[in-house]
Amino acid sequence: MIYAVWIPLLTPFVVVPAARRLADALAPARAVRLLAVTAAGLALCTVLALALLVVPGAGRLSVVAAAGEFVHPLAAAAPAVAVPLAAAALALLAGCAVALARAVRGHWSQLHRAARHDGDDGDELAVLRDSRPDAYALPGRPGSPGRIVVTTGMLHALEPAERDVLLAHERAHLTGRHHLYLVLAELSARCHPALRALRAPLGYALERCADEAAALAVGDRRVAARAIGRAALAAGSAGAPPAPRPAGALPAAAGPVPRRVAALLGRPVVRPRIGRAAAATLLACLAVSGAAALDATYDLHSSIETAQGETP
């Protein structure tokens, strides 16, 4: 077990290069699903691996040994190794638990503050009287569709067709519940620091999903590309910092805008070789991490049965 249990802790470092290529090489919706599954799966394997590291060291304690009815000590590792590892793993697990609880509570508080930010009149669109160009999707609480917030400065900066693109883009964020994917990525990053690198490609893939939905809604990819570019330029050249956004808002000009515009102007054809290679790498890492965690679990179970005087 002592060897297999390290694989789930090291695998997340391998997925980062492939994840960065995936967002550009694969269709946006597929990239979002694969990145989200990979982040969640590797985070779960990480937590399981840390829990497995705690047990051998804890089994050396007389209280735990008596509760587990151990006739022999656990043979998963020598005491000089098992006890320090168990203490370190327990500390990391406690840190993960605290970080996850804070993240969940923070996200829930954000949704409640967002609901109070623009009232509760049921309108999908809220127009703020502000000369600074800005637009974002404001997710709602469970059961609430959320709201699109646009400033008058942004509306004046865009032509009518471009405004339709902007609204369709933000509407896609709301209907697709894209903020939940970002929350999942944030929670996964709290379990393993390497998984923080998945947030950027996932955020870019989500923006690409909304871009494609907006282009489909208006029926013109060039208009969609022009609207996204002009919205980003308007927001960046306003001369004054944008108005403070509520936490959890999904801004229209997020992510690498030039790459998004280039993707809309080019043919929407996925580069199959790069996409398949990156997807295969992520799936392989997820499979290897899960298999190693299961193997370590089986070995620990056999060690516990041996310690209890049973035949594994």
Secondary structure, 3 states (H helix, E strand, C coil): CCCHHHHHHHCHHHHHHHHHHHHHHCCHHHHHHHHHHHHHHHHHHHHHHHHHHHHHHHCCCHHHHHHCCCCCCCCCCCHHHHHHHHHHHHHHHHHHHHHHHHHHHHHHHHHHHHHHHCCCCCCCEEEECCCCCCEEEECCCCCCCCEEEEEHHHHHHCCHHHHHHHHHHHHHHHHCCHHHHHHHHHHHHHHCHHHHHHHHHHHHHHHHHHHHHHHHHHCCHHHHHHHHHHHHHHHHCCCCCCCCCCCCCEECCCCCHHHHHHHHHCCCCCCHHHHHHHHHHHHHHHHHHHHHHHHHHHHHHHHHHHHCCCCC
